[in-house]
C-alpha cells in the first residue's frame, strides 16, 4: 500500500480543504496501522500469511533441476542451491554428510540439509521432508519407463517447498519458538522390499541427534496433490505421537482446512519412524493415495498451490501459536 503515501503528501501540499485533509489523514492512519502479511484475531498473536503460490513456485524450482536421486548431477546442483537459499534466511545452516553403498557396491555420498532458527530457544519444533527423488519409476504403467528416475514433484518437492517458504516467513517474522528444518537425503533410493536402502538420511539424523530436544516433529511427504486428502497416518496416530496427531488435526479443523480428515489412514514406512525410535514425538502428514506415486507422471501439473497452502497454513499456526506438549 506504499503507493498511497506520495498521493497523501501531495494532496496536503496542494492546499486541500480542511475536511479533505482530515479524510485523507484518517485513510492514511488506517493504512499504516493495519498489519501487513499477517492475520490476527483479538487477543491472539499475529500469524504470518502462508502463500500457496509462493510454495508452488519453490516446488517448480526444484523440478527445474530434473530428477534428483543421489549420485546425479541434479542432486549435487540442488544441494548447492539449498545452501545458498537458506544461508540468507536461517541463523545457522549446515550439511550433515553421510554415505551408504549403492546396489553396485559403490560409495554413495549424501547429505541432510539442516537450517536452524532461534537456536537459543528452549521450546523447539522439528520440521522435515525428504529432498531426494526416486531413481526408478518402478510403478509406472509403461514397463519401458521403470528404470528411469522420477521428477518427484509431489513425492519430495512438495514438502520441501512448504518448508522453504516457512524459512522465508521465519526470517521476516521472528518467533520466540525455536524451529529446526531438516531436509533428509536418501529417503527413496531403495528397491521395493529392501528397507535397508530407504530412509537413509533420517536414520543417520536420528542416530546423531545428540541432546537436542524437540517438543514434537512433523514430517511432510506427498502433500501437494491437487486432490489432497490427509487422514491420520497410523503409526503417528496409534504409536509414536497420538497426542500430537489429535492436537494437529484439531488445529486444522479450527482453521477450516478441509484436506485434514478425521479418519485413520494407512500405516506408512516413512522418515518419521527413525525419529520416533530415537524418542522424538514425530508425526507424518502424508496423502499416500496418490495415483502417480513412483511414476514419471509425478510432475508439477499434478500438484496445486491450494493444497500446499493448507498444509503450510497449519504449520505456520503451530509455530506462532505453539502447544506445550508434555
N, C-alpha and C positions, 0 to 999 in steps of 0.2 A: 504493500500500500504506500510505499515511499513516493510514488508519483503524485500523491495528493499534497505533499509538503510544499513544493515550489508554488503551486497554484494558490495555496493558502497565503503565503507571504506576499505573493504578487497582488492578491486582492486587497490586502491591507495597505500595501504601498500605494495603490491606485486611489486610496481615499474612499473606500466603500462606506456606505451609510452605517451608522452605529448598529442598527438592527441586523444588517447583513454581517457586520463584523462579529456580532455576538453569535449568530447562527453558525458561521464558519468556525468560530472558536470551539463551539460545542462539538461539531463534527470532528475537528482536529483532535480534541482531547479524547473523544471516544475511540478514535483510531489508534492513538499511541498507547492508550491504556489497555487495549484488548490483547490477550496473549497470542503470539504468532506461532503456528505449528503445534499447538498444544490443545488438548481438550481437558476440561476441568468441571467437576461437579462441586457444589457448595460443600465446604468442609473437607475436601479431598485434595491430594496433591495434583499438580498439573501432570498430565500424561501426554508425552510427545506423540505425534501422529505418525503411524507407520504407513508408508506408501507402498502399496502392492505394485504399482507401476515401476517404481524405482527398483524393487526387488526383482521384478521380471527383467529389467534391463541388465541387472547383475547376473541373472541366470543366463541370458544370451551371451554376455561377455565370456563366461566360462565355455559355453558351447562353441563360441567362435574359435577357440583353441583346437577344437576337434576332440575325438575320443582321448581320454586321459588316463589310461591304465599305467601302472608302474613300468618303468624302463622305456616309455615312449618319449619322444621329443616334446609332445604337447604337455605331458605330465611335468617335465622339467621346466618348461616355459611358464606354465601356470604357477608353479611353486615360486618362481622369481616374482611374478606379478602379485601374488598373495602378499609377500613380504613388503613389497613396495607400497601396496594399497593400505595395508594395516599399519605400517610404520608411521603414517601420518595421523592415525586415529587413536591407537591404544597407548597406554602408559608403557607397556613392555610387549615386545613381540619376539618370539624365538622359535627355532625349529628343534624338534625332538627327533634326531636322526636314529634310524634303526635299519636293520636289513634281515631278509629271510632268503631262503633258496627258492628259486622258481622250479618249474617242473622239469627243467633240463639240468638241474643241479647247479645252476649259476647264481651268483650273489645278486640279489635284487634290492638296490638301495631305495629306501622310502623315508618319509618324514611327516610327522604330525606338525601342524602349524598351530601355535598357541598365542593368543592375544589376551592380555590381562588389563582390566580396567579397575581403577581404585584398589591397587594391590594391598593397601594397608587396612582395608575394611575387614572386620571380623565376620560379618554376615556375607557369605559368598554364594553365588549361583554358578553352576557349570552348564553351559550350553554347547551342544556339539552336533556335528554332522560329518559324513564322510565325503571327501573331495575327489577320490579316485573313481574311475569308471571301469566297467567290466570289460575284460579283454576279449570276450567271446559272446556273441548273440545266440546262446545255445537254446533259447526259447523262440527264436524267430520261426515263423511259419514256412519260410523258404529254407530248405536244408543247405542251400549253397551259401547262405549268409551266416551260418552258425559258427564259423571260425573268425568272423570279423568283429572288431571292437565296437561297442555301442557308444552313442553320443552322450547318453545319460542326462538328459535334460531334467527329468523328474528324479531318477534314481541317482542321486548325488547332488546335482547342481541346484535343485530346488531348496533343499535345506541349507546349503552353503549360502545361497543368495539371500535368504532371510537373515542369516546371522551376519553377513557382510553389511547389510543395511542397518541392522541393530548396532553394529560397531560405529557406523556413521552417526546414529542417533545418540549413542553414549558420549561421543566426542562433543556434540553440540549441546547436550543436556545432561551434564554430570549428575550422578546419583550417589547418595551415601552407601548404597549397596555395592559390594564388590562383584564383578562379573568376569568370569573366565570363559573365553570362547575357544573351542578346540575343533580343528578340522582333522579328522582321522584319515590316515592313508591305509591302503591295503585292505579295505573292508570287503571288496567284491572280487578278489582275484581268484578264489578257489573254484575248482570244478565241483559240480553238484555231487554231494555226498562226502566231500572231503573238507571237514570243518577245520582242519589244521591250517588251511590257506585262506580262511575267512577271518574277518575281524582282527587282522594282524596289528593295526595301529592302536585300536582300543585296548587290546591285550597288553601291548607294550606300555601304553599310558597308565593303565591300571596297576601294572607291576611297579611302576616308578613314580606313583603319585605322591609318595612320601607322606608328610604330615599335613599336607594341605587339606582343609576341611570345607566341604560344601554342604549347605542346608539341603540341597537336592540338585539333581542333574536332569536335564531334558535333552533327549536325543531327537533330532528331526531327520526323517527319512521318507522320501516319496510323498512330499506334502504340497506338490504343485499341480497335481492332476486337475484338469478343468472340471471334472465331475468328482469333487472331493468329498469323501466320506471317512470320518475319523472315529471309529469305535475305540473302546478301551483295549489296548493290547494286553493279552492275557498274563504274560509274565509280570508286566508292570502292575497290573490291577490286582493280581492274586498272590504275588510273591515279593517282588523287590520293593515296591513302594505304594501300597494301596491307598494310604492317606494322601500321598501327593497326587495320585491319579484322581481321587474324588475331589480334592481341592481344585485342581486344574480344570477338570470338566465342569465343576460348578461355576468357576470363574468364567469359563467360556459361555455357559448358559446365561449368566448375568450380563454378559456383553452382547448377547444375541448372535453368537457365532454358530450358525446352523450346521456347519460341517462336523462339529463335535457332537457325536451321537452317544446317548446314554445307554449303550449296548456293549456287550462283551464281544470283542473281535477275536482274531486268531492269535495263537502264541507264535511270536516271530523271533527267530535267532538273529540278533542284531547287536550293534555296538553297545547297547545298554547292559547286556549281560555280563561282560567282563567288569564293568563298573560296579554292578550290583554285587558280584562275587568279591570285590575288594571292599565292600561295606558302604558303598555310596548309594544313597536313595536315588535310583535312576529310573526314569520312565521313557518310553518310546512313543512318540507321536508319529503315526505312520498309516497311510492308506495302502494296504497290501493288495487290495483288489484292483490292480492296475493292469489292464489287458496288454499293454505294451512293455511289460516288465521283461528285461533281458532280451529285447529285440531291437532291430535297427530303427524301429518306429518310435523309440523313446526320444522325441525331438521337441523343441520349444512350442510348436503349434499344438501339442497335446496338453500344455500347461496354461495356466491363466494367472493374471495379476490378482484377480479376486480371491482365488484360493490362497495364494501367498499372503495376501493381506489379512485373511482371517487368522492364520497361524501367527504371523508377525504381531498383529494387534494383541493377541493373547500374551505373548512373551513380553512385550513392552509393558503391559499392565502388571504382570507378575514382578517385573523389575522395579517399577515405580510405585507399586502398592504391594510390597513384599509380605509374605506369610511366614510367620515364625514357627516352622515345624519343630517338633521335639527331637 
